[in-house]
């Protein structure tokens, strides 16, 4: 296993339930993931993008929106209490299917990139505030 985002670790043995003999994973740096390397642009990246910082301890970071070159803060506050769970792409749930029906997309219950796009379009159309922070504190 090779982690491009941490090349100093070198090659490592993978010890999961499927040792990647039936499929392959690519781990990119943020510059690679955002297509800002010489492979995509023809020019070497001169600034290393470290990606988004978490806003709350133990929670997902906001979606990538800007290049970040400084370290993330480590003294994060606890997340506010909420009765609503956070779902990420790839999760399946009956509540996701309910939201998909309301959005007018295929209601299979799998939160896909298409479901996320429909949610973002609907939120923007209704001028709803985004469900992730648009700016990162202390970053």
Biotite code that builds the C-alpha atoms (Angstrom):
import biotite.structure as struc

atoms = struc.array([
    struc.Atom([0.000, 0.000, 0.000], chain_id="A", res_id=1, res_name="UNK", atom_name="CA", element="C"),
    struc.Atom([1.368, 3.426, -0.956], chain_id="A", res_id=2, res_name="UNK", atom_name="CA", element="C"),
    struc.Atom([-0.007, 6.651, 0.522], chain_id="A", res_id=3, res_name="UNK", atom_name="CA", element="C"),
    struc.Atom([0.811, 9.581, -1.753], chain_id="A", res_id=4, res_name="UNK", atom_name="CA", element="C"),
    struc.Atom([-0.476, 11.960, 0.919], chain_id="A", res_id=5, res_name="UNK", atom_name="CA", element="C"),
    struc.Atom([2.201, 10.558, 3.292], chain_id="A", res_id=6, res_name="UNK", atom_name="CA", element="C"),
    struc.Atom([5.123, 9.360, 1.148], chain_id="A", res_id=7, res_name="UNK", atom_name="CA", element="C"),
    struc.Atom([7.448, 9.455, 4.156], chain_id="A", res_id=8, res_name="UNK", atom_name="CA", element="C"),
    struc.Atom([5.690, 6.287, 5.373], chain_id="A", res_id=9, res_name="UNK", atom_name="CA", element="C"),
    struc.Atom([6.877, 4.344, 2.300], chain_id="A", res_id=10, res_name="UNK", atom_name="CA", element="C"),
    struc.Atom([5.297, 1.045, 1.283], chain_id="A", res_id=11, res_name="UNK", atom_name="CA", element="C"),
    struc.Atom([3.184, -0.758, 3.890], chain_id="A", res_id=12, res_name="UNK", atom_name="CA", element="C"),
    struc.Atom([1.432, -4.099, 4.127], chain_id="A", res_id=13, res_name="UNK", atom_name="CA", element="C"),
    struc.Atom([-2.364, -3.872, 4.053], chain_id="A", res_id=14, res_name="UNK", atom_name="CA", element="C"),
    struc.Atom([-4.088, -6.000, 6.675], chain_id="A", res_id=15, res_name="UNK", atom_name="CA", element="C"),
    struc.Atom([-7.807, -5.482, 6.072], chain_id="A", res_id=16, res_name="UNK", atom_name="CA", element="C"),
    struc.Atom([-10.522, -8.039, 5.395], chain_id="A", res_id=17, res_name="UNK", atom_name="CA", element="C"),
    struc.Atom([-9.815, -7.858, 1.647], chain_id="A", res_id=18, res_name="UNK", atom_name="CA", element="C"),
    struc.Atom([-6.084, -7.453, 0.995], chain_id="A", res_id=19, res_name="UNK", atom_name="CA", element="C"),
    struc.Atom([-6.725, -5.515, -2.213], chain_id="A", res_id=20, res_name="UNK", atom_name="CA", element="C"),
    struc.Atom([-6.223, -8.527, -4.447], chain_id="A", res_id=21, res_name="UNK", atom_name="CA", element="C"),
    struc.Atom([-9.650, -8.042, -6.035], chain_id="A", res_id=22, res_name="UNK", atom_name="CA", element="C"),
    struc.Atom([-9.540, -4.260, -6.424], chain_id="A", res_id=23, res_name="UNK", atom_name="CA", element="C"),
    struc.Atom([-7.256, -1.258, -6.174], chain_id="A", res_id=24, res_name="UNK", atom_name="CA", element="C"),
    struc.Atom([-7.384, 1.981, -4.204], chain_id="A", res_id=25, res_name="UNK", atom_name="CA", element="C"),
    struc.Atom([-5.568, 5.178, -5.056], chain_id="A", res_id=26, res_name="UNK", atom_name="CA", element="C"),
    struc.Atom([-4.600, 7.542, -2.248], chain_id="A", res_id=27, res_name="UNK", atom_name="CA", element="C"),
    struc.Atom([-3.856, 11.027, -3.521], chain_id="A", res_id=28, res_name="UNK", atom_name="CA", element="C"),
    struc.Atom([-2.500, 14.158, -1.972], chain_id="A", res_id=29, res_name="UNK", atom_name="CA", element="C"),
    struc.Atom([-5.063, 16.986, -2.021], chain_id="A", res_id=30, res_name="UNK", atom_name="CA", element="C"),
    struc.Atom([-3.222, 18.441, -5.017], chain_id="A", res_id=31, res_name="UNK", atom_name="CA", element="C"),
    struc.Atom([-3.606, 15.134, -6.867], chain_id="A", res_id=32, res_name="UNK", atom_name="CA", element="C"),
    struc.Atom([-7.251, 14.759, -5.870], chain_id="A", res_id=33, res_name="UNK", atom_name="CA", element="C"),
    struc.Atom([-8.013, 18.299, -7.035], chain_id="A", res_id=34, res_name="UNK", atom_name="CA", element="C"),
    struc.Atom([-6.104, 17.791, -10.340], chain_id="A", res_id=35, res_name="UNK", atom_name="CA", element="C"),
    struc.Atom([-3.387, 20.350, -9.536], chain_id="A", res_id=36, res_name="UNK", atom_name="CA", element="C"),
    struc.Atom([-0.324, 18.228, -10.299], chain_id="A", res_id=37, res_name="UNK", atom_name="CA", element="C"),
    struc.Atom([1.891, 18.036, -13.369], chain_id="A", res_id=38, res_name="UNK", atom_name="CA", element="C"),
    struc.Atom([-0.099, 15.010, -14.547], chain_id="A", res_id=39, res_name="UNK", atom_name="CA", element="C"),
    struc.Atom([-3.149, 17.242, -15.010], chain_id="A", res_id=40, res_name="UNK", atom_name="CA", element="C"),
    struc.Atom([-1.686, 20.698, -15.563], chain_id="A", res_id=41, res_name="UNK", atom_name="CA", element="C"),
    struc.Atom([1.737, 20.094, -17.110], chain_id="A", res_id=42, res_name="UNK", atom_name="CA", element="C"),
    struc.Atom([3.335, 22.127, -14.292], chain_id="A", res_id=43, res_name="UNK", atom_name="CA", element="C"),
    struc.Atom([4.599, 20.978, -10.917], chain_id="A", res_id=44, res_name="UNK", atom_name="CA", element="C"),
    struc.Atom([2.625, 22.201, -7.902], chain_id="A", res_id=45, res_name="UNK", atom_name="CA", element="C"),
    struc.Atom([4.638, 24.776, -5.954], chain_id="A", res_id=46, res_name="UNK", atom_name="CA", element="C"),
    struc.Atom([2.334, 25.026, -2.925], chain_id="A", res_id=47, res_name="UNK", atom_name="CA", element="C"),
    struc.Atom([1.257, 21.918, -1.011], chain_id="A", res_id=48, res_name="UNK", atom_name="CA", element="C"),
    struc.Atom([-2.460, 21.832, -0.191], chain_id="A", res_id=49, res_name="UNK", atom_name="CA", element="C"),
    struc.Atom([-3.057, 20.181, 3.194], chain_id="A", res_id=50, res_name="UNK", atom_name="CA", element="C"),
    struc.Atom([-6.829, 19.956, 2.711], chain_id="A", res_id=51, res_name="UNK", atom_name="CA", element="C"),
    struc.Atom([-9.681, 21.061, 4.975], chain_id="A", res_id=52, res_name="UNK", atom_name="CA", element="C"),
    struc.Atom([-9.491, 21.153, 8.765], chain_id="A", res_id=53, res_name="UNK", atom_name="CA", element="C"),
    struc.Atom([-12.062, 19.686, 11.092], chain_id="A", res_id=54, res_name="UNK", atom_name="CA", element="C"),
    struc.Atom([-14.221, 22.280, 12.800], chain_id="A", res_id=55, res_name="UNK", atom_name="CA", element="C"),
    struc.Atom([-15.388, 20.101, 15.691], chain_id="A", res_id=56, res_name="UNK", atom_name="CA", element="C"),
    struc.Atom([-13.567, 17.324, 17.538], chain_id="A", res_id=57, res_name="UNK", atom_name="CA", element="C"),
    struc.Atom([-14.385, 13.873, 16.206], chain_id="A", res_id=58, res_name="UNK", atom_name="CA", element="C"),
    struc.Atom([-16.436, 15.157, 13.257], chain_id="A", res_id=59, res_name="UNK", atom_name="CA", element="C"),
    struc.Atom([-15.853, 15.179, 9.504], chain_id="A", res_id=60, res_name="UNK", atom_name="CA", element="C"),
    struc.Atom([-14.065, 18.149, 7.993], chain_id="A", res_id=61, res_name="UNK", atom_name="CA", element="C"),
    struc.Atom([-16.039, 20.456, 5.678], chain_id="A", res_id=62, res_name="UNK", atom_name="CA", element="C"),
    struc.Atom([-15.898, 19.827, 1.956], chain_id="A", res_id=63, res_name="UNK", atom_name="CA", element="C"),
    struc.Atom([-12.700, 20.986, 0.295], chain_id="A", res_id=64, res_name="UNK", atom_name="CA", element="C"),
    struc.Atom([-13.092, 24.555, -0.941], chain_id="A", res_id=65, res_name="UNK", atom_name="CA", element="C"),
    struc.Atom([-9.758, 26.373, -0.673], chain_id="A", res_id=66, res_name="UNK", atom_name="CA", element="C"),
    struc.Atom([-6.040, 25.597, -0.575], chain_id="A", res_id=67, res_name="UNK", atom_name="CA", element="C"),
    struc.Atom([-4.734, 25.350, 2.991], chain_id="A", res_id=68, res_name="UNK", atom_name="CA", element="C"),
    struc.Atom([-1.014, 25.476, 3.746], chain_id="A", res_id=69, res_name="UNK", atom_name="CA", element="C"),
    struc.Atom([-1.018, 25.883, 7.548], chain_id="A", res_id=70, res_name="UNK", atom_name="CA", element="C"),
    struc.Atom([-1.516, 23.166, 10.156], chain_id="A", res_id=71, res_name="UNK", atom_name="CA", element="C"),
    struc.Atom([-5.001, 22.509, 11.467], chain_id="A", res_id=72, res_name="UNK", atom_name="CA", element="C"),
    struc.Atom([-5.900, 23.587, 14.998], chain_id="A", res_id=73, res_name="UNK", atom_name="CA", element="C"),
    struc.Atom([-5.785, 20.793, 17.558], chain_id="A", res_id=74, res_name="UNK", atom_name="CA", element="C"),
    struc.Atom([-7.906, 22.307, 20.334], chain_id="A", res_id=75, res_name="UNK", atom_name="CA", element="C"),
    struc.Atom([-11.290, 21.836, 18.706], chain_id="A", res_id=76, res_name="UNK", atom_name="CA", element="C"),
    struc.Atom([-14.575, 22.334, 20.529], chain_id="A", res_id=77, res_name="UNK", atom_name="CA", element="C"),
    struc.Atom([-17.072, 19.514, 20.925], chain_id="A", res_id=78, res_name="UNK", atom_name="CA", element="C"),
    struc.Atom([-19.736, 19.357, 18.232], chain_id="A", res_id=79, res_name="UNK", atom_name="CA", element="C"),
    struc.Atom([-23.102, 20.875, 19.110], chain_id="A", res_id=80, res_name="UNK", atom_name="CA", element="C"),
    struc.Atom([-25.714, 18.327, 20.120], chain_id="A", res_id=81, res_name="UNK", atom_name="CA", element="C"),
    struc.Atom([-28.175, 17.369, 17.399], chain_id="A", res_id=82, res_name="UNK", atom_name="CA", element="C"),
    struc.Atom([-30.886, 14.734, 17.115], chain_id="A", res_id=83, res_name="UNK", atom_name="CA", element="C"),
    struc.Atom([-29.988, 14.352, 13.416], chain_id="A", res_id=84, res_name="UNK", atom_name="CA", element="C"),
    struc.Atom([-27.241, 12.010, 12.225], chain_id="A", res_id=85, res_name="UNK", atom_name="CA", element="C"),
    struc.Atom([-24.649, 12.960, 9.632], chain_id="A", res_id=86, res_name="UNK", atom_name="CA", element="C"),
    struc.Atom([-24.626, 10.789, 6.513], chain_id="A", res_id=87, res_name="UNK", atom_name="CA", element="C"),
    struc.Atom([-21.759, 10.600, 4.044], chain_id="A", res_id=88, res_name="UNK", atom_name="CA", element="C"),
    struc.Atom([-21.566, 9.338, 0.474], chain_id="A", res_id=89, res_name="UNK", atom_name="CA", element="C"),
    struc.Atom([-21.729, 5.564, 0.441], chain_id="A", res_id=90, res_name="UNK", atom_name="CA", element="C"),
    struc.Atom([-24.010, 5.141, 3.461], chain_id="A", res_id=91, res_name="UNK", atom_name="CA", element="C"),
    struc.Atom([-27.423, 3.499, 3.132], chain_id="A", res_id=92, res_name="UNK", atom_name="CA", element="C"),
    struc.Atom([-30.385, 4.259, 5.387], chain_id="A", res_id=93, res_name="UNK", atom_name="CA", element="C"),
    struc.Atom([-34.187, 4.517, 5.271], chain_id="A", res_id=94, res_name="UNK", atom_name="CA", element="C"),
    struc.Atom([-33.909, 8.213, 6.206], chain_id="A", res_id=95, res_name="UNK", atom_name="CA", element="C"),
    struc.Atom([-31.738, 8.783, 3.139], chain_id="A", res_id=96, res_name="UNK", atom_name="CA", element="C"),
    struc.Atom([-34.431, 7.137, 0.979], chain_id="A", res_id=97, res_name="UNK", atom_name="CA", element="C"),
    struc.Atom([-37.012, 9.485, 2.509], chain_id="A", res_id=98, res_name="UNK", atom_name="CA", element="C"),
    struc.Atom([-34.847, 12.508, 1.655], chain_id="A", res_id=99, res_name="UNK", atom_name="CA", element="C"),
    struc.Atom([-34.278, 11.176, -1.866], chain_id="A", res_id=100, res_name="UNK", atom_name="CA", element="C"),
    struc.Atom([-38.032, 10.948, -2.457], chain_id="A", res_id=101, res_name="UNK", atom_name="CA", element="C"),
    struc.Atom([-38.400, 14.565, -1.311], chain_id="A", res_id=102, res_name="UNK", atom_name="CA", element="C"),
    struc.Atom([-35.569, 15.593, -3.661], chain_id="A", res_id=103, res_name="UNK", atom_name="CA", element="C"),
    struc.Atom([-37.099, 13.731, -6.598], chain_id="A", res_id=104, res_name="UNK", atom_name="CA", element="C"),
    struc.Atom([-34.163, 11.367, -7.158], chain_id="A", res_id=105, res_name="UNK", atom_name="CA", element="C"),
    struc.Atom([-34.072, 7.570, -7.185], chain_id="A", res_id=106, res_name="UNK", atom_name="CA", element="C"),
    struc.Atom([-34.995, 6.541, -3.642], chain_id="A", res_id=107, res_name="UNK", atom_name="CA", element="C"),
    struc.Atom([-32.776, 3.524, -3.067], chain_id="A", res_id=108, res_name="UNK", atom_name="CA", element="C"),
    struc.Atom([-31.519, 4.753, 0.298], chain_id="A", res_id=109, res_name="UNK", atom_name="CA", element="C"),
    struc.Atom([-27.872, 4.944, -0.809], chain_id="A", res_id=110, res_name="UNK", atom_name="CA", element="C"),
    struc.Atom([-26.380, 8.416, -0.374], chain_id="A", res_id=111, res_name="UNK", atom_name="CA", element="C"),
    struc.Atom([-24.638, 8.825, -3.719], chain_id="A", res_id=112, res_name="UNK", atom_name="CA", element="C"),
    struc.Atom([-22.838, 11.680, -5.453], chain_id="A", res_id=113, res_name="UNK", atom_name="CA", element="C"),
    struc.Atom([-26.050, 12.261, -7.436], chain_id="A", res_id=114, res_name="UNK", atom_name="CA", element="C"),
    struc.Atom([-28.091, 12.525, -4.231], chain_id="A", res_id=115, res_name="UNK", atom_name="CA", element="C"),
    struc.Atom([-25.553, 14.959, -2.814], chain_id="A", res_id=116, res_name="UNK", atom_name="CA", element="C"),
    struc.Atom([-25.730, 17.098, -5.965], chain_id="A", res_id=117, res_name="UNK", atom_name="CA", element="C"),
    struc.Atom([-29.534, 17.156, -5.833], chain_id="A", res_id=118, res_name="UNK", atom_name="CA", element="C"),
    struc.Atom([-29.391, 18.150, -2.162], chain_id="A", res_id=119, res_name="UNK", atom_name="CA", element="C"),
    struc.Atom([-26.966, 20.992, -2.884], chain_id="A", res_id=120, res_name="UNK", atom_name="CA", element="C"),
    struc.Atom([-29.077, 22.300, -5.808], chain_id="A", res_id=121, res_name="UNK", atom_name="CA", element="C"),
    struc.Atom([-32.278, 22.175, -3.756], chain_id="A", res_id=122, res_name="UNK", atom_name="CA", element="C"),
    struc.Atom([-30.602, 23.855, -0.778], chain_id="A", res_id=123, res_name="UNK", atom_name="CA", element="C"),
    struc.Atom([-29.258, 26.660, -2.975], chain_id="A", res_id=124, res_name="UNK", atom_name="CA", element="C"),
    struc.Atom([-32.626, 27.098, -4.707], chain_id="A", res_id=125, res_name="UNK", atom_name="CA", element="C"),
    struc.Atom([-34.373, 27.418, -1.331], chain_id="A", res_id=126, res_name="UNK", atom_name="CA", element="C"),
    struc.Atom([-31.576, 29.622, -0.010], chain_id="A", res_id=127, res_name="UNK", atom_name="CA", element="C"),
    struc.Atom([-31.089, 27.238, 2.870], chain_id="A", res_id=128, res_name="UNK", atom_name="CA", element="C"),
    struc.Atom([-27.867, 27.634, 4.816], chain_id="A", res_id=129, res_name="UNK", atom_name="CA", element="C"),
    struc.Atom([-25.267, 25.018, 3.912], chain_id="A", res_id=130, res_name="UNK", atom_name="CA", element="C"),
    struc.Atom([-25.033, 21.983, 6.176], chain_id="A", res_id=131, res_name="UNK", atom_name="CA", element="C"),
    struc.Atom([-21.258, 22.308, 6.423], chain_id="A", res_id=132, res_name="UNK", atom_name="CA", element="C"),
    struc.Atom([-19.237, 25.383, 7.435], chain_id="A", res_id=133, res_name="UNK", atom_name="CA", element="C"),
    struc.Atom([-18.228, 27.607, 4.547], chain_id="A", res_id=134, res_name="UNK", atom_name="CA", element="C"),
    struc.Atom([-15.233, 28.886, 6.481], chain_id="A", res_id=135, res_name="UNK", atom_name="CA", element="C"),
    struc.Atom([-13.026, 27.090, 8.927], chain_id="A", res_id=136, res_name="UNK", atom_name="CA", element="C"),
    struc.Atom([-12.303, 28.736, 12.281], chain_id="A", res_id=137, res_name="UNK", atom_name="CA", element="C"),
    struc.Atom([-8.625, 29.264, 13.101], chain_id="A", res_id=138, res_name="UNK", atom_name="CA", element="C"),
    struc.Atom([-7.545, 28.019, 9.688], chain_id="A", res_id=139, res_name="UNK", atom_name="CA", element="C"),
])
